[in-house]
Amino acid sequence: MDKWSKLRPRLVVLLELFSSRVFEVLPDDILEFSSEFFSELNLKPDKWEIFDDRHRMESAKLPYTVQLIPTSGTPAKPQPVRGTPICTISPAEAPQPQSITDVSDEYTGGSGSLLVVEGQEERPACVSPCRRRSVAAESFDPEIEDSGESVVYPKTAAQRQRINEVIQSIFIFRSLDETQLNKVLDAMEEFPVQKDQVIIRQGEDGEYFYIIESGSYDVFVEEKPAGNYNGTGYFGELALMYNTPRAATIKCTSDGILWRVDRFTFRRIVLKQAFRKRQLYETWLSNVPLLKNLNFYERKNLADALVSVTFEDGSWIVRQGEPGEVMYFIEEGDVQISVKTSSGGSISVKTLHEGDYFGELALILHAPRQASAMAVGKTVLAALDVRSFERLMGPCLNVMLREAGQYRSELINILGEASLNSFSALARLSTFSTEEDANVTNKGF
């Protein structure tokens, strides 16, 4: 086995993992995000296990099909474009390594099989062998676009459940929260089809994603049979993210019904919801006394680092005495705070509601939890872990030292003077009371 044959399956795994994470976070700076993603992955002691686990699941378990098909024994090295500034080259004119064909999302397993031709050297006549098809995602400004009401197409409870079961396994949908998922389900439109009708055609721009309700469908790649669906399946999911040409033709072979949603509707739902959530997170962060002096950029980065987690009724979120590594904001539901008594029991001291937060001292003390927290009813929280905080802005004490005097006052209100001085690192805050003193101390901290 040559080097490329060993490398190819691992590249597929990395592309899937990275694409899924990008769509989940929707980062503002894709280059910075890419650097952080792969750096963190490389530091994990069990990093190689991702490849073993993925291969054991087999291709049927992957959320979409990625094909990297070599056209020669050794990958060709891309040649530089000479004589023309790189900024004037359109995507269609960019050189492409001859060893990789287009990435396809158009066939997902169905009830038939997909023909994959290794060593294929010919391409469709309409595609130059050394030119890359353009892939683009339209811009969308959630602040100024989409002022209308969301579209809702009627469905039975059974139809809604079937659609939901299908999309749960698709990577694009895995990052959606319950609100986003319900809006996407509402926007799925019933699309009746007839025998011999071409649903999508290879080479044409993709706009819709389809889920099969009924009917049978044949798949063709370069006009050659490549598989089929019979009553179940989905295709075209990458059309929800990019304006990319279809990689296969799908033709209906019996009357049936599809459910479909277009790219703009999907992006409108997901991006607008993500924008609103980020705004909410930024507001919450600005209301935390220990974090209110963060600048705009720092607060925005922290908002991106918050992750939604769900707890069922009666579930423990944190327990008194456990290490404190995460702070929480309440998105939905209530949280009951309790403390242990000297007799070994516990008493409830407070109930927190939507918009409240707890566990913020985990970001600065790294000390055991001083109380326990339990979900009251189904509860959705936004979690910020200390490692994300320190990765984005450096150790939390460095941030605190910028406004040392004010932070000391806030901590005394929360912990009391005696408790504050029991933490040696925080006790150093008493040695200065102005921002200038903090800056001097911070340089050698």
N, C-alpha and C positions, 0 to 999 in steps of 0.2 A: 504493500500500500504506500503510495507516494505521500509527500507532505501535505499536498492540497486535499487529498481524500480524508486525511485525519483532521484537518483544520475545518473543513466545510460544515460538518454537523455542529461543531461548537459555535461557529459563527451564526448559524441559524438560531441556536438557543439564546445567544447574547442579543441578537436583533430583536427577538420576541420579548425578552425580559425588558430591554431598554425601551422599546416602543410602548409596551404596556405602562411602564412607569412614567414616561413622558406624557402620555395621554391622561394619566391619573393626576399628575401635578400641574400640567400646563405651565411650565416655567416661563418667566419673562426672558431670561438669558439662557438660551439652549446650550451655549458653549460652556458656561460656568456649571450648569446643571450636569452636562455630560462628564465634565472633569470630576465633579463630586461623586457622581453615580459610580463610575468605574474605579475611582480611587477607593471608595468605601468597599466596593466589592472585592478589590484586590487585597484589602487588609483583613478580610474575614479568614479565620483559620480553616474553615470548611468550604472555601470558595469552589473547590473542584467538584464538590458534591452536586452542584446545580446541573452539571452535565450528566452525571450518572442517573440522577433522578429523572431528568427529562427523557433520557433514552429508554428507561424502564417503562415509562408511561406509553410509549409507542406513538406513532403519528396521529392515531385516532383521537388521542387525548389533547393534542395541541389545539389551541383556540383558533388557529387558522393555518393554512398550508403555505409554507415557504419553500420554494424550490431554487436551489443554486446548481445549475447544470453546466458542467465544464464542456467547452467545445473543442478543447485540445488537451493534451496530456499535462502541460505546464501552464499555469496562469500567465498571461501576457502582461508585461509591464506597460502601464499607460504612458504614451508619449506626450511630452509637453507641447503646448501650442505656441509656436514661435511667430513673432512679428505682429501680434495683435494683443492689445491690453486685455488681461483676463476679465475685466469688468464689462467688456462689450460682448462676451460670448453668451449666447442664449442657451437655455437648457438643452434644446434640441441639437445644438452644435457641439456640445461638450464631448470629449473622447471618453470611451468606455472600455474597461478591460474586456477582452474577448472571452474570458473564462466564465463570465457570469451573465445569465439571462435575466429577464424581468422577474420580479418577485410577484407571485400570484396569490390572490386570496379567493379566487373564484370557485374552487371546488373544495368541499369540506367533508367529504366522506360519503354522504347520502346512503343509498342502499346498494350502490354498485361499486365500481372500482375506477381508479384514475390511472391512466396510462402515462408513465413518466419515461421519456426517451433519453437515455444517457448517451453522451458523445454526439448529440445532435449538432450538425454544422450548418444547416440551412435555416434561414429566418424567413418570415413572410416577405413577399416582394415589396410591400409598402414600407418596410423598416430597413434602414441602412444598417449593415452589420457593425459599424463603428460609431453609431449615433445613439444617444440615450433619449428615451421618451421622457417628456417633461412630467413632473409630479408637482402639483401645487395645492396649497390650502388657501382659500380665499380669506382675506382679512375680515374681521368682525369686531366692531366696537360695541360692547354691551351697554355703554353709556348713552349712545345716541340712536342705536338701531333697535327694532322690535318693540315698538310701543303698543302693539295690538295685543288682543287676547290670544291665549294658546288655543290651538285647534284640537278638538276632541272628536275622534271617530268612534261610533258606537261599536261595542263588542259584547258578546256574552261572557259570563264569568269563566266558562270553560275555555273559550278562545283566548281570553286574557291570560289564563293560567298556562296554556300551551305556549303562547308567545314568550311569556316570562321564563319558562323552563328552558326554552331554546337559547335565549340571549344570555342566560346565566353563565354559559360556558364560553362565551365570546369575549376575548380580551378587552375589546373596546368598551364593553358594558360593565366590566368587573369593577371599575373605579367609581361608578355612579352610586350616589347615595339613594335612599328610598324615594325622596322627593323627585330627583332627576329621573329615576327609573320609571316612576309612575307617569311622569309627563311624556317620556318617550313612548310608553305603552299607549297612552292616550292618542299620540300623534301617528301611530301606525295605521295606515289606510288600507282598506280591503281593495284588492286588485284582481278581478276575475280575468282569466286567460282562457284562450281557446286552442284546440289542437292545431299544430303547425305554426303557432305564433312564436316569433323570436323575441325572447324577453330581454336579453342583452347580446350585443354583438362584439366580437373580438376587435380591438383597435379603436372602438368608439369611446368617448368620454363617459366615465361612470358618475352617476348622480344618485341612484337609489340603492338601498340595501333591501334585500328580499328575504322573507321567511315563508316556507312552503306550508300551506294549510291542507291542500289536497292537490291531486294531479301527479302526472309523471313528466319527467324532463330529461332530455339528453344533453350531454356536455361535449362540445367540440373544440379542439385546439388545432389551429391551422387547418380547419375543415375536416379533421380526422376525429373519429369517435374517441372520447377520452373518459367517459363515465356516464353515470345517470343518477337521478334522484327518483324515488318512488314514494310520494306522500309525505316525506319528511325531509328536513335539511334547511340550509340557508346559503346564500351566496351574495357577493358584492359588498362585504362589510367595510373594506378599505375605502369605498366611495364615500363613507361617512366622514372620513378624515381628509382625503385628498382628491383633487380632480385628476385622477389617473386613468389612462386608457384601460378598458377591460382586457383581461388576459385570456378570456375564453368566450365562446358563443354558447348560449343556453337556449334550447328550443323546446317548447311544450309539445308533448306527444299525446296528451289527452286533456280534455277540459279540466280546469282546476281553479283554485283560488290561492293567491299570494297575499301576504301582508307586506307593505313597503313603507319606508320613511326616507325622505330626501336629506341630503347633506346639510343644506342650510337650516332646515328645521332642527335637525339633531344638534348642530353646532350652536344654534340659538339657545336651545334648552340648556345644554351642558355649560357653555361658556357664560351665559348670563347668570345661571345659578351659581357658578364658581365665582364670578365677579361679586355677586351680592354676598356670598359667604365670606369672601376675603374682606370686604368692607366691614362686615359684622365683626370678624376676628380682629381687625385693626382697632375698631372701637373698643372692644373688650380689653385688648392689651393696653390701650391708653388709660383705662380705668384702674389698672393694677398699680397701687402705690409704689411698689418696688420696681416697676417697669415704666412708669409714666414719663421719665426723662429720656427714654430712648428717642433717637432722632427718627425722622420719617422713613429713611432707608432701612434702618434696623427693624423698625416696627413692621414694615412691609415684608421683610425677609422672614421674620418670625411668624407672621400670618400665613405665609406659604408653607411653613414647617409644621403647622397644626394639622393633626390627623383626626378624623372623626372615628369614634369607637362607640359601640352600642353595648349596653348592659341590660339584661332582663331583670324583671322585678325580683328583689331579694338578693341580687348578686353583690358580692363584696367588690368594691372598686379598689380600695386600699384598706389595710389592716394596721392597727396601731402596733408599733414596734418593727414593722418591715422597713427596709431601706427606702428612702424617698428619692425617686428619680424622675418623676413626672408630675406636672401640674395640669389641672383640668379646668375647662370652662363648660358650663352646662348649656347645651344647645336645645335640648328638649327633655322634659321630665323633671324629677326632683331627686335630691340626694340627702339622705339622713346622716348627720355627723354624730358620732358617739365616742365616749372615752371610757376606759376601764376604771373601776373603783378599787379601793384598797382591799375590799373583800373578795375581789375576783370577778365581780359582775361588771355590768356596763350600764351607762345611762346616756340617753339622747340629750345632746346639748343644743342642736340647731338643725333646721331643715333648710336646705338651699334650693333655689329655684332657677328657672331659665335666666341666663345672663350672669349668674353668680359664678364664682371660681373658688378653687381650693387647691392646696398642695403647692402654693407658690414658693414656700421655703425650701422645697426640694431643689430649686434652681441655685440656691446660694449656700445651703448648709450641708447637703449630702448626708443628712442625719436621719435617724429612724423616724417614722411617722409618729406624730404626737396624738393622733386620733384615728378612728376608723370611719370609712364612708361606705354607705350601702345605697344601691339604686332603689328608688321607690317608684314602682311601675317601670315600663320600658323607658330607658334613659339613654339619650345620645349625648356624648361628650366630645369636646375638642381637646386633644391631648398634645402637650408640648413637653418633650423629654429633655433632660438636662444635656445630653450629648449633642442634640440638634442645636440647642441654645449656644453651647460653647463652641461648636463647629462654625456657627454663623458669625459669632461676635467675640470669640475668645472666652476664657473663664469668666464666669458671672461676676466675680469680685472685681475684675478689671473694669467692668461696666459700672458697678456700684461706686467705685472709687472716683469716678468722674464727678459725682454729686455726693461726696462722702457725708457731709454734714446733714443733708436732708435725708439720706438713707438711714443714717443713725437714728434720727428722730422717728422715722417710720418703723424701724425695727424695735425701738423701745416701746412704741405703742402696741406692737404685736407681741413681742417676747417679754418685755420688761428689762430693766437695766441689768439685773443680776443674771438673767438667762442669756442676755446678749454677751456679757463678759465671759460666760462659760465657754464660748466658742473662741478659741485663741485667734483665729484669722479675723473674725469680725471684731474682736476686742481692739484690734489695731485701728479701727475707725475712730476711736476716741483720741488718737494722737493728732488729728487734724479736723478742722471744721469748715474749710473753704475749698472751693474747686481747685484753686491753685495748689494748695497743699496736697490734694488728692492726686493731681497730675504729677507732682514731684515724686510722691511715693509710688505711683503706678509704674514709673519707668524702671524701678528696681524691684518690682514685686515678683 
